[in-house]
Amino acid sequence: MPFLLLGLVSIGWAGYSLVTGKGYYKGCPPGGWDRSEHPFNYWAPTLIILAIGICMLLVFFGLIPLASRPLPR
């Protein structure tokens, strides 16, 4: 369940940034990073957050298996 929630929140956050054209990330100026004025500061975190969200959803749906831990003896 945490993978589903983290995936949805990440995709929602990146989607909101893509729709508004402003990236609100740690260390950003008031009003967020603008996609035309600071393209690297906008696109790098947005794409990373989007990729994290997609990976979390793929883990939740079982398309990316997680490593299993050995059982204690």
QUINORMO-V169557 format. One line per field, one symbol per residue. ss: DSSP state (@ for helix, = for strand, . for the rest). A space follows every 50 residues. Layout:
BEGIN
ss = ???
END
This chain:
BEGIN
ss = .@@@@@@@@@@@@@@@@@@@.==.........==....@@@@@@@@@@@@ @@@@@@@@@@.............
END
